[in-house]
């Protein structure tokens, strides 16, 4: 983050604007909306500003800028078309430690003015750290259409009752849950329908009957986070990520996805690496239960889909026994994500009529698969956690009847900026992978559909970085499953 967004209270605060043209006018309008006492320094004023001056809305100093004019001012905006003047204003203000904004010259600013969506008291500020005001305006236009004007009235109503809700509910979690009910339920609907008086009555009624006990029972959301690209989350996953009080996540979940969790939610890392579980599975199960019993909304975020090699079933068994409510939200499993992003259709009428998902390693690290089932014609085989056993898998498949020339590919960190596809055949892949020094997680796809990759590959990230990468250790394959 390049700058911290804050909301300045400017009511009756003296602010100086240098410049008297249209650009200055736009900034002056904003300052006036915030209740500031505006002084304008400019040899001439354009007509609207002249009218403001005539009406006594602002003070006018009809000269050129002089640093002495900064006396007593709290913020300064330079909006002239003269770069030298703008620079002088910026320097003088900075020398006096007065926050200064120079329109369209981010290098001269100590603060920037965001694009604003105004649903007062709700105010949304959009900034691009000076990179592109046009983009900020486009985003503003989108938000304007997304957020009903009535949100301002709804926030105003909530403000009136904030203290009484504090008195009625002692626990922070209970209050949060209460307000979510208000904003997503009947009270909000009544405000949106313009029935503000009824909404107020309903809110007062809810407060009169509520108690901390109503919110003492927690719940668990077992959520699939998909294979890495945050764009592949479901709407429901995102909504619950914004709702949860506490989030348990592991190594397979990309940092960019964990970033989307509600800012003040507690985050607990229960990372898993092969043979090195940061928190043992029974402890994770117990933690989910304990947190939910404390009344928390607990989100268990898992890579891919929770029910595919994800131990999702085990994690919720205890919840059933203890009667804790839960939901399971599917995610895009690695096979689907990697195949799509690598341009390898898992089935294809000319190549494969079936597709098997298998796991490449067992608890004790050995590989023990039903080779005959795997080596059927016209079939695609996808191997999760197959990196360690890659050599064995390729060899055994040839031993059980597949041609050594059968196409096979290993996809590293599929769907992320670090995606790499190494393709070859059962005969050549292991060596190619060894030479390429791949980074986990990786997925193995075997079958003649792999041949289509050359033709159908569409996703070729150019900026491999470790931001957004899932994993930072090169050698270990995370095992979320067996
Ligand atoms: N529940 C997960 C799978 C967990 S098992 C799912 O549905 O996808 C963990 C294995 O998934 C890893 O060892 C790797 O084989 C595979 N995997 C997960 N994400 C991956 C990715 N982005 N790219 C390649 N393989 C991935």
Boltz pocket constraint, residues with backbone or C-beta under 6 A from the ligand:
constraints:
  - pocket:
      binder: B
      contacts: [[A, 226], [A, 227], [A, 228], [A, 252], [A, 302], [A, 303], [A, 304], [A, 305], [A, 306], [A, 307], [A, 308], [A, 309], [A, 310], [A, 331], [A, 332], [A, 333], [A, 334], [A, 335], [A, 338], [A, 383], [A, 384], [A, 385], [A, 386], [A, 411], [A, 412], [A, 413], [A, 414], [A, 415], [A, 416], [A, 441], [A, 442], [A, 443], [A, 444], [A, 470], [A, 477], [A, 478], [A, 479], [A, 480], [A, 481]]
      max_distance: 6.0
